[in-house]
Structures are given as C-alpha cells and as structure tokens.
Amino acid sequence: MSAPDSFAAFWPHYLRAHSKRLTRAIHYAGTSLVVLLAVAVRRRWLSAPAGSRAVVARAVRPSPAPTRS
C-alpha cells in the first residue's frame, strides 16, 4: 500500500483504521507508554545529582582532541 499524497486522501484511511476498537486500544496504550516513559526519564534526569548529569553530558559530548604545538 502506498502512502497517501494528501491529507484529503489520508483522512478516510485513518478514520477506517481507527474505527476498530482494538486499533484504538493499541494506539492509546502505545501513546500512553511513550508519554509515561518520557515523564519518568525527565523526572529521573531532573532529580539526579548535578555531578551525575555532568558525567552523562561528558559521555555524550566527547572532548575535543588535543592540539599539537
């Protein structure tokens, strides 16, 4: 099945797919899980001691390579 090329073509397809109770339930559960995980990660990040955030930041963003004189 090809992707719809406009909103007008997409909308009827979306409504048909979400008219099924199981599809709506799975969509709701998946969206809720992602939102809850995002909140949990953000709270953990904000509640972590300042030093541990610095360690994570250094691990994510490597230091620049030393320059030779």
QUIDALIN-V265633 format. One record per residue. RES is the residue in three letters. PSI is psi in radians with two decimals (NA if undefined). D_LAST is the distance of its C-alpha to the last C-alpha in whole Angstrom. Layout:
RES;PSI;D_LAST  RES;PSI;D_LAST
This chain:
MET;2.29;60  SER;2.74;58  ALA;2.47;56  PRO;2.55;58  ASP;-0.02;57  SER;2.87;58  PHE;-0.67;59  ALA;-0.60;63  ALA;-0.55;62  PHE;-0.74;60  TRP;-0.83;63  PRO;-0.67;66  HIS;-0.79;64  TYR;-0.80;62  LEU;-0.70;65  ARG;-0.77;67  ALA;-0.68;64  HIS;0.12;64  SER;-0.29;68  LYS;2.28;68  ARG;-0.73;68  LEU;-0.74;66  THR;-0.77;63  ARG;-0.71;63  ALA;-0.77;63  ILE;-0.75;60  HIS;-0.80;58  TYR;-0.80;59  ALA;-0.78;58  GLY;-0.77;55  THR;-0.74;54  SER;-0.71;55  LEU;-0.78;53  VAL;-0.75;49  VAL;-0.79;50  LEU;-0.71;51  LEU;-0.71;48  ALA;-0.73;46  VAL;-0.77;47  ALA;-0.77;47  VAL;-0.76;43  ARG;-0.75;42  ARG;-0.74;45  ARG;-0.73;43  TRP;-0.76;39  LEU;-0.49;41  SER;-0.14;42  ALA;2.56;39  PRO;2.62;38  ALA;-0.68;35  GLY;-0.66;32  SER;-0.57;33  ARG;-0.63;33  ALA;-0.67;29  VAL;-0.76;29  VAL;-0.75;30  ALA;-0.70;28  ARG;-0.62;25  ALA;-0.59;27  VAL;-0.70;27  ARG;1.71;24  PRO;2.65;21  SER;2.67;18  PRO;2.63;15  ALA;2.49;13  PRO;2.52;10  THR;2.57;7  ARG;2.43;4  SER;NA;0
